[in-house]
Amino acid sequence: MLNLRASESVDPDVQRENLELLAKFNEEHRRKYPFDSELEARIRNYELAARMQLAAGGVLDLSKESDATRKLYGLDNPEPRAMEPG
């Protein structure tokens, strides 16, 4: 899955500060424009996407799966194939 991880390593404290600042900006916009449902929807969508992106790394980590499960996924296949559209 593309773009699950940042292209550069970010210190967790810096990341937390960035997210807190973004939350403050979002709250400021909510106060300024309390009846702008499109803005509210956009903010909620971005917040949901961020939470999903943070959770996806753990959910998609197949390294902790049993050998039997990994085999069911086809991870033992020496010749992996790309999925074709269609």
Jmol script that loads the backbone (N, CA, C; Angstrom):
load data "model"
ATOM      1  N   MET A   1       0.842  -1.165   0.000  1.00  0.00           N
ATOM      2  CA  MET A   1       0.000   0.000   0.000  1.00  0.00           C
ATOM      3  C   MET A   1       0.899   1.244   0.000  1.00  0.00           C
ATOM      4  N   LEU A   2       0.636   2.150  -0.889  1.00  0.00           N
ATOM      5  CA  LEU A   2       1.480   3.332  -1.037  1.00  0.00           C
ATOM      6  C   LEU A   2       1.213   4.370   0.050  1.00  0.00           C
ATOM      7  N   ASN A   3       2.250   5.121   0.376  1.00  0.00           N
ATOM      8  CA  ASN A   3       2.172   6.280   1.267  1.00  0.00           C
ATOM      9  C   ASN A   3       1.689   5.968   2.679  1.00  0.00           C
ATOM     10  N   LEU A   4       1.984   4.775   3.177  1.00  0.00           N
ATOM     11  CA  LEU A   4       1.614   4.458   4.550  1.00  0.00           C
ATOM     12  C   LEU A   4       2.585   5.063   5.540  1.00  0.00           C
ATOM     13  N   ARG A   5       3.802   5.205   5.121  1.00  0.00           N
ATOM     14  CA  ARG A   5       4.826   5.760   6.002  1.00  0.00           C
ATOM     15  C   ARG A   5       5.330   7.070   5.409  1.00  0.00           C
ATOM     16  N   ALA A   6       5.770   7.936   6.293  1.00  0.00           N
ATOM     17  CA  ALA A   6       6.339   9.210   5.848  1.00  0.00           C
ATOM     18  C   ALA A   6       7.618   8.939   5.059  1.00  0.00           C
ATOM     19  N   SER A   7       7.892   9.764   4.076  1.00  0.00           N
ATOM     20  CA  SER A   7       9.092   9.575   3.275  1.00  0.00           C
ATOM     21  C   SER A   7      10.350   9.881   4.086  1.00  0.00           C
ATOM     22  N   GLU A   8      10.192  10.700   5.132  1.00  0.00           N
ATOM     23  CA  GLU A   8      11.303  11.012   6.023  1.00  0.00           C
ATOM     24  C   GLU A   8      10.896  10.669   7.449  1.00  0.00           C
ATOM     25  N   SER A   9      11.861  10.265   8.245  1.00  0.00           N
ATOM     26  CA  SER A   9      11.594   9.942   9.642  1.00  0.00           C
ATOM     27  C   SER A   9      11.308  11.237  10.400  1.00  0.00           C
ATOM     28  N   VAL A  10      10.234  11.234  11.187  1.00  0.00           N
ATOM     29  CA  VAL A  10       9.859  12.409  11.968  1.00  0.00           C
ATOM     30  C   VAL A  10       9.860  12.012  13.434  1.00  0.00           C
ATOM     31  N   ASP A  11      10.505  12.832  14.244  1.00  0.00           N
ATOM     32  CA  ASP A  11      10.529  12.591  15.681  1.00  0.00           C
ATOM     33  C   ASP A  11       9.091  12.546  16.204  1.00  0.00           C
ATOM     34  N   PRO A  12       8.754  11.555  17.028  1.00  0.00           N
ATOM     35  CA  PRO A  12       7.372  11.437  17.531  1.00  0.00           C
ATOM     36  C   PRO A  12       6.871  12.685  18.253  1.00  0.00           C
ATOM     37  N   ASP A  13       7.750  13.374  18.971  1.00  0.00           N
ATOM     38  CA  ASP A  13       7.337  14.603  19.653  1.00  0.00           C
ATOM     39  C   ASP A  13       6.995  15.700  18.655  1.00  0.00           C
ATOM     40  N   VAL A  14       7.776  15.783  17.592  1.00  0.00           N
ATOM     41  CA  VAL A  14       7.503  16.774  16.545  1.00  0.00           C
ATOM     42  C   VAL A  14       6.195  16.434  15.848  1.00  0.00           C
ATOM     43  N   GLN A  15       5.979  15.155  15.568  1.00  0.00           N
ATOM     44  CA  GLN A  15       4.733  14.723  14.920  1.00  0.00           C
ATOM     45  C   GLN A  15       3.530  15.079  15.796  1.00  0.00           C
ATOM     46  N   ARG A  16       3.644  14.808  17.099  1.00  0.00           N
ATOM     47  CA  ARG A  16       2.554  15.118  18.021  1.00  0.00           C
ATOM     48  C   ARG A  16       2.279  16.618  18.036  1.00  0.00           C
ATOM     49  N   GLU A  17       3.339  17.431  18.094  1.00  0.00           N
ATOM     50  CA  GLU A  17       3.177  18.890  18.087  1.00  0.00           C
ATOM     51  C   GLU A  17       2.512  19.358  16.790  1.00  0.00           C
ATOM     52  N   ASN A  18       2.907  18.766  15.670  1.00  0.00           N
ATOM     53  CA  ASN A  18       2.295  19.127  14.383  1.00  0.00           C
ATOM     54  C   ASN A  18       0.804  18.804  14.374  1.00  0.00           C
ATOM     55  N   LEU A  19       0.452  17.630  14.896  1.00  0.00           N
ATOM     56  CA  LEU A  19      -0.957  17.241  14.924  1.00  0.00           C
ATOM     57  C   LEU A  19      -1.759  18.117  15.876  1.00  0.00           C
ATOM     58  N   GLU A  20      -1.163  18.490  16.990  1.00  0.00           N
ATOM     59  CA  GLU A  20      -1.847  19.383  17.927  1.00  0.00           C
ATOM     60  C   GLU A  20      -2.081  20.753  17.295  1.00  0.00           C
ATOM     61  N   LEU A  21      -1.089  21.257  16.568  1.00  0.00           N
ATOM     62  CA  LEU A  21      -1.234  22.544  15.885  1.00  0.00           C
ATOM     63  C   LEU A  21      -2.325  22.468  14.822  1.00  0.00           C
ATOM     64  N   LEU A  22      -2.331  21.395  14.069  1.00  0.00           N
ATOM     65  CA  LEU A  22      -3.364  21.211  13.052  1.00  0.00           C
ATOM     66  C   LEU A  22      -4.753  21.162  13.690  1.00  0.00           C
ATOM     67  N   ALA A  23      -4.871  20.475  14.814  1.00  0.00           N
ATOM     68  CA  ALA A  23      -6.153  20.406  15.526  1.00  0.00           C
ATOM     69  C   ALA A  23      -6.593  21.789  15.983  1.00  0.00           C
ATOM     70  N   LYS A  24      -5.651  22.612  16.425  1.00  0.00           N
ATOM     71  CA  LYS A  24      -5.990  23.990  16.833  1.00  0.00           C
ATOM     72  C   LYS A  24      -6.495  24.797  15.637  1.00  0.00           C
ATOM     73  N   PHE A  25      -5.814  24.651  14.490  1.00  0.00           N
ATOM     74  CA  PHE A  25      -6.259  25.352  13.286  1.00  0.00           C
ATOM     75  C   PHE A  25      -7.666  24.905  12.888  1.00  0.00           C
ATOM     76  N   ASN A  26      -7.901  23.599  12.938  1.00  0.00           N
ATOM     77  CA  ASN A  26      -9.222  23.084  12.594  1.00  0.00           C
ATOM     78  C   ASN A  26     -10.285  23.640  13.530  1.00  0.00           C
ATOM     79  N   GLU A  27      -9.987  23.677  14.812  1.00  0.00           N
ATOM     80  CA  GLU A  27     -10.951  24.197  15.787  1.00  0.00           C
ATOM     81  C   GLU A  27     -11.206  25.687  15.561  1.00  0.00           C
ATOM     82  N   GLU A  28     -10.168  26.412  15.203  1.00  0.00           N
ATOM     83  CA  GLU A  28     -10.328  27.841  14.899  1.00  0.00           C
ATOM     84  C   GLU A  28     -11.266  28.028  13.708  1.00  0.00           C
ATOM     85  N   HIS A  29     -11.096  27.230  12.676  1.00  0.00           N
ATOM     86  CA  HIS A  29     -11.978  27.304  11.501  1.00  0.00           C
ATOM     87  C   HIS A  29     -13.407  26.927  11.875  1.00  0.00           C
ATOM     88  N   ARG A  30     -13.560  25.947  12.730  1.00  0.00           N
ATOM     89  CA  ARG A  30     -14.906  25.550  13.166  1.00  0.00           C
ATOM     90  C   ARG A  30     -15.597  26.704  13.896  1.00  0.00           C
ATOM     91  N   ARG A  31     -14.837  27.418  14.713  1.00  0.00           N
ATOM     92  CA  ARG A  31     -15.428  28.561  15.439  1.00  0.00           C
ATOM     93  C   ARG A  31     -15.771  29.712  14.492  1.00  0.00           C
ATOM     94  N   LYS A  32     -14.899  29.969  13.526  1.00  0.00           N
ATOM     95  CA  LYS A  32     -15.129  31.065  12.579  1.00  0.00           C
ATOM     96  C   LYS A  32     -16.300  30.784  11.652  1.00  0.00           C
ATOM     97  N   TYR A  33     -16.451  29.532  11.271  1.00  0.00           N
ATOM     98  CA  TYR A  33     -17.472  29.159  10.283  1.00  0.00           C
ATOM     99  C   TYR A  33     -18.337  28.011  10.824  1.00  0.00           C
ATOM    100  N   PRO A  34     -19.126  28.282  11.862  1.00  0.00           N
ATOM    101  CA  PRO A  34     -19.879  27.199  12.519  1.00  0.00           C
ATOM    102  C   PRO A  34     -20.956  26.553  11.641  1.00  0.00           C
ATOM    103  N   PHE A  35     -21.387  27.240  10.601  1.00  0.00           N
ATOM    104  CA  PHE A  35     -22.467  26.694   9.769  1.00  0.00           C
ATOM    105  C   PHE A  35     -21.967  26.201   8.408  1.00  0.00           C
ATOM    106  N   ASP A  36     -20.670  26.070   8.258  1.00  0.00           N
ATOM    107  CA  ASP A  36     -20.088  25.598   7.002  1.00  0.00           C
ATOM    108  C   ASP A  36     -19.967  24.077   7.060  1.00  0.00           C
ATOM    109  N   SER A  37     -21.010  23.400   6.628  1.00  0.00           N
ATOM    110  CA  SER A  37     -21.035  21.942   6.726  1.00  0.00           C
ATOM    111  C   SER A  37     -19.998  21.294   5.804  1.00  0.00           C
ATOM    112  N   GLU A  38     -19.691  21.928   4.679  1.00  0.00           N
ATOM    113  CA  GLU A  38     -18.680  21.372   3.775  1.00  0.00           C
ATOM    114  C   GLU A  38     -17.303  21.406   4.428  1.00  0.00           C
ATOM    115  N   LEU A  39     -16.990  22.499   5.108  1.00  0.00           N
ATOM    116  CA  LEU A  39     -15.712  22.599   5.807  1.00  0.00           C
ATOM    117  C   LEU A  39     -15.641  21.553   6.915  1.00  0.00           C
ATOM    118  N   GLU A  40     -16.708  21.421   7.669  1.00  0.00           N
ATOM    119  CA  GLU A  40     -16.744  20.432   8.747  1.00  0.00           C
ATOM    120  C   GLU A  40     -16.561  19.020   8.192  1.00  0.00           C
ATOM    121  N   ALA A  41     -17.226  18.716   7.103  1.00  0.00           N
ATOM    122  CA  ALA A  41     -17.099  17.395   6.486  1.00  0.00           C
ATOM    123  C   ALA A  41     -15.669  17.157   6.010  1.00  0.00           C
ATOM    124  N   ARG A  42     -15.056  18.173   5.432  1.00  0.00           N
ATOM    125  CA  ARG A  42     -13.683  18.050   4.942  1.00  0.00           C
ATOM    126  C   ARG A  42     -12.720  17.783   6.101  1.00  0.00           C
ATOM    127  N   ILE A  43     -12.886  18.538   7.189  1.00  0.00           N
ATOM    128  CA  ILE A  43     -12.025  18.343   8.358  1.00  0.00           C
ATOM    129  C   ILE A  43     -12.186  16.924   8.895  1.00  0.00           C
ATOM    130  N   ARG A  44     -13.432  16.473   9.031  1.00  0.00           N
ATOM    131  CA  ARG A  44     -13.676  15.120   9.554  1.00  0.00           C
ATOM    132  C   ARG A  44     -13.086  14.051   8.632  1.00  0.00           C
ATOM    133  N   ASN A  45     -13.188  14.256   7.325  1.00  0.00           N
ATOM    134  CA  ASN A  45     -12.633  13.285   6.376  1.00  0.00           C
ATOM    135  C   ASN A  45     -11.116  13.190   6.486  1.00  0.00           C
ATOM    136  N   TYR A  46     -10.448  14.340   6.612  1.00  0.00           N
ATOM    137  CA  TYR A  46      -8.997  14.323   6.756  1.00  0.00           C
ATOM    138  C   TYR A  46      -8.583  13.685   8.072  1.00  0.00           C
ATOM    139  N   GLU A  47      -9.334  13.963   9.139  1.00  0.00           N
ATOM    140  CA  GLU A  47      -9.014  13.367  10.429  1.00  0.00           C
ATOM    141  C   GLU A  47      -9.205  11.847  10.383  1.00  0.00           C
ATOM    142  N   LEU A  48     -10.272  11.388   9.728  1.00  0.00           N
ATOM    143  CA  LEU A  48     -10.509   9.956   9.585  1.00  0.00           C
ATOM    144  C   LEU A  48      -9.404   9.310   8.751  1.00  0.00           C
ATOM    145  N   ALA A  49      -9.020   9.960   7.672  1.00  0.00           N
ATOM    146  CA  ALA A  49      -7.950   9.419   6.818  1.00  0.00           C
ATOM    147  C   ALA A  49      -6.649   9.298   7.606  1.00  0.00           C
ATOM    148  N   ALA A  50      -6.350  10.279   8.440  1.00  0.00           N
ATOM    149  CA  ALA A  50      -5.130  10.229   9.245  1.00  0.00           C
ATOM    150  C   ALA A  50      -5.184   9.068  10.231  1.00  0.00           C
ATOM    151  N   ARG A  51      -6.329   8.874  10.874  1.00  0.00           N
ATOM    152  CA  ARG A  51      -6.460   7.753  11.821  1.00  0.00           C
ATOM    153  C   ARG A  51      -6.334   6.418  11.098  1.00  0.00           C
ATOM    154  N   MET A  52      -6.932   6.312   9.926  1.00  0.00           N
ATOM    155  CA  MET A  52      -6.843   5.066   9.152  1.00  0.00           C
ATOM    156  C   MET A  52      -5.397   4.803   8.725  1.00  0.00           C
ATOM    157  N   GLN A  53      -4.702   5.841   8.318  1.00  0.00           N
ATOM    158  CA  GLN A  53      -3.316   5.682   7.885  1.00  0.00           C
ATOM    159  C   GLN A  53      -2.445   5.224   9.051  1.00  0.00           C
ATOM    160  N   LEU A  54      -2.679   5.778  10.240  1.00  0.00           N
ATOM    161  CA  LEU A  54      -1.910   5.380  11.411  1.00  0.00           C
ATOM    162  C   LEU A  54      -2.196   3.934  11.803  1.00  0.00           C
ATOM    163  N   ALA A  55      -3.434   3.509  11.681  1.00  0.00           N
ATOM    164  CA  ALA A  55      -3.820   2.147  12.072  1.00  0.00           C
ATOM    165  C   ALA A  55      -3.412   1.111  11.029  1.00  0.00           C
ATOM    166  N   ALA A  56      -3.331   1.497   9.785  1.00  0.00           N
ATOM    167  CA  ALA A  56      -3.089   0.544   8.703  1.00  0.00           C
ATOM    168  C   ALA A  56      -1.749  -0.164   8.826  1.00  0.00           C
ATOM    169  N   GLY A  57      -0.739   0.522   9.304  1.00  0.00           N
ATOM    170  CA  GLY A  57       0.576  -0.101   9.426  1.00  0.00           C
ATOM    171  C   GLY A  57       0.535  -1.367  10.258  1.00  0.00           C
ATOM    172  N   GLY A  58      -0.153  -1.321  11.388  1.00  0.00           N
ATOM    173  CA  GLY A  58      -0.257  -2.493  12.246  1.00  0.00           C
ATOM    174  C   GLY A  58      -1.162  -3.555  11.669  1.00  0.00           C
ATOM    175  N   VAL A  59      -2.221  -3.139  11.031  1.00  0.00           N
ATOM    176  CA  VAL A  59      -3.182  -4.086  10.461  1.00  0.00           C
ATOM    177  C   VAL A  59      -2.576  -4.835   9.276  1.00  0.00           C
ATOM    178  N   LEU A  60      -1.776  -4.161   8.512  1.00  0.00           N
ATOM    179  CA  LEU A  60      -1.209  -4.768   7.306  1.00  0.00           C
ATOM    180  C   LEU A  60       0.140  -5.444   7.532  1.00  0.00           C
ATOM    181  N   ASP A  61       0.615  -5.468   8.775  1.00  0.00           N
ATOM    182  CA  ASP A  61       1.887  -6.103   9.084  1.00  0.00           C
ATOM    183  C   ASP A  61       1.694  -7.615   9.143  1.00  0.00           C
ATOM    184  N   LEU A  62       2.142  -8.294   8.113  1.00  0.00           N
ATOM    185  CA  LEU A  62       1.948  -9.743   8.013  1.00  0.00           C
ATOM    186  C   LEU A  62       3.056 -10.533   8.703  1.00  0.00           C
ATOM    187  N   SER A  63       4.056  -9.857   9.221  1.00  0.00           N
ATOM    188  CA  SER A  63       5.186 -10.555   9.828  1.00  0.00           C
ATOM    189  C   SER A  63       4.795 -11.313  11.095  1.00  0.00           C
ATOM    190  N   LYS A  64       3.706 -10.941  11.720  1.00  0.00           N
ATOM    191  CA  LYS A  64       3.283 -11.600  12.961  1.00  0.00           C
ATOM    192  C   LYS A  64       2.268 -12.720  12.710  1.00  0.00           C
ATOM    193  N   GLU A  65       1.946 -12.958  11.461  1.00  0.00           N
ATOM    194  CA  GLU A  65       0.999 -14.019  11.127  1.00  0.00           C
ATOM    195  C   GLU A  65       1.679 -15.380  11.245  1.00  0.00           C
ATOM    196  N   SER A  66       0.884 -16.401  11.514  1.00  0.00           N
ATOM    197  CA  SER A  66       1.429 -17.764  11.596  1.00  0.00           C
ATOM    198  C   SER A  66       1.862 -18.213  10.204  1.00  0.00           C
ATOM    199  N   ASP A  67       2.690 -19.270  10.193  1.00  0.00           N
ATOM    200  CA  ASP A  67       3.138 -19.815   8.904  1.00  0.00           C
ATOM    201  C   ASP A  67       1.948 -20.287   8.070  1.00  0.00           C
ATOM    202  N   ALA A  68       0.953 -20.876   8.736  1.00  0.00           N
ATOM    203  CA  ALA A  68      -0.231 -21.368   8.017  1.00  0.00           C
ATOM    204  C   ALA A  68      -0.987 -20.212   7.363  1.00  0.00           C
ATOM    205  N   THR A  69      -1.134 -19.122   8.074  1.00  0.00           N
ATOM    206  CA  THR A  69      -1.834 -17.962   7.523  1.00  0.00           C
ATOM    207  C   THR A  69      -1.036 -17.346   6.388  1.00  0.00           C
ATOM    208  N   ARG A  70       0.263 -17.247   6.577  1.00  0.00           N
ATOM    209  CA  ARG A  70       1.115 -16.683   5.521  1.00  0.00           C
ATOM    210  C   ARG A  70       1.021 -17.539   4.265  1.00  0.00           C
ATOM    211  N   LYS A  71       0.917 -18.852   4.440  1.00  0.00           N
ATOM    212  CA  LYS A  71       0.783 -19.746   3.292  1.00  0.00           C
ATOM    213  C   LYS A  71      -0.562 -19.517   2.599  1.00  0.00           C
ATOM    214  N   LEU A  72      -1.626 -19.318   3.386  1.00  0.00           N
ATOM    215  CA  LEU A  72      -2.938 -19.036   2.799  1.00  0.00           C
ATOM    216  C   LEU A  72      -2.920 -17.744   1.974  1.00  0.00           C
ATOM    217  N   TYR A  73      -2.121 -16.789   2.407  1.00  0.00           N
ATOM    218  CA  TYR A  73      -1.983 -15.535   1.657  1.00  0.00           C
ATOM    219  C   TYR A  73      -1.126 -15.716   0.405  1.00  0.00           C
ATOM    220  N   GLY A  74      -0.458 -16.870   0.302  1.00  0.00           N
ATOM    221  CA  GLY A  74       0.404 -17.104  -0.848  1.00  0.00           C
ATOM    222  C   GLY A  74       1.786 -16.518  -0.683  1.00  0.00           C
ATOM    223  N   LEU A  75       2.154 -16.182   0.551  1.00  0.00           N
ATOM    224  CA  LEU A  75       3.450 -15.550   0.773  1.00  0.00           C
ATOM    225  C   LEU A  75       4.611 -16.525   0.617  1.00  0.00           C
ATOM    226  N   ASP A  76       4.319 -17.803   0.535  1.00  0.00           N
ATOM    227  CA  ASP A  76       5.376 -18.780   0.318  1.00  0.00           C
ATOM    228  C   ASP A  76       5.654 -19.007  -1.169  1.00  0.00           C
ATOM    229  N   ASN A  77       4.879 -18.364  -2.019  1.00  0.00           N
ATOM    230  CA  ASN A  77       5.039 -18.502  -3.460  1.00  0.00           C
ATOM    231  C   ASN A  77       6.317 -17.778  -3.887  1.00  0.00           C
ATOM    232  N   PRO A  78       7.280 -18.501  -4.463  1.00  0.00           N
ATOM    233  CA  PRO A  78       8.542 -17.857  -4.845  1.00  0.00           C
ATOM    234  C   PRO A  78       8.397 -16.907  -6.031  1.00  0.00           C
ATOM    235  N   GLU A  79       7.280 -16.970  -6.717  1.00  0.00           N
ATOM    236  CA  GLU A  79       7.096 -16.134  -7.905  1.00  0.00           C
ATOM    237  C   GLU A  79       5.835 -15.288  -7.741  1.00  0.00           C
ATOM    238  N   PRO A  80       5.939 -14.205  -6.958  1.00  0.00           N
ATOM    239  CA  PRO A  80       4.750 -13.376  -6.752  1.00  0.00           C
ATOM    240  C   PRO A  80       4.302 -12.718  -8.057  1.00  0.00           C
ATOM    241  N   ARG A  81       2.974 -12.576  -8.184  1.00  0.00           N
ATOM    242  CA  ARG A  81       2.416 -11.950  -9.376  1.00  0.00           C
ATOM    243  C   ARG A  81       1.738 -10.647  -8.972  1.00  0.00           C
ATOM    244  N   ALA A  82       1.852  -9.660  -9.810  1.00  0.00           N
ATOM    245  CA  ALA A  82       1.128  -8.414  -9.597  1.00  0.00           C
ATOM    246  C   ALA A  82      -0.320  -8.648  -9.971  1.00  0.00           C
ATOM    247  N   MET A  83      -1.215  -8.045  -9.222  1.00  0.00           N
ATOM    248  CA  MET A  83      -2.635  -8.164  -9.546  1.00  0.00           C
ATOM    249  C   MET A  83      -2.929  -7.351 -10.797  1.00  0.00           C
ATOM    250  N   GLU A  84      -3.621  -7.953 -11.707  1.00  0.00           N
ATOM    251  CA  GLU A  84      -3.973  -7.272 -12.951  1.00  0.00           C
ATOM    252  C   GLU A  84      -5.335  -6.620 -12.803  1.00  0.00           C
ATOM    253  N   PRO A  85      -5.489  -5.405 -13.343  1.00  0.00           N
ATOM    254  CA  PRO A  85      -6.789  -4.731 -13.255  1.00  0.00           C
ATOM    255  C   PRO A  85      -7.839  -5.488 -14.060  1.00  0.00           C
ATOM    256  N   GLY A  86      -9.044  -5.415 -13.540  1.00  0.00           N
ATOM    257  CA  GLY A  86     -10.033  -5.919 -14.378  1.00  0.00           C
ATOM    258  C   GLY A  86     -11.010  -6.859 -14.013  1.00  0.00           C
TER     259      GLY A  86
END
end "model"
wireframe off; spacefill off
backbone 0.3
color backbone group
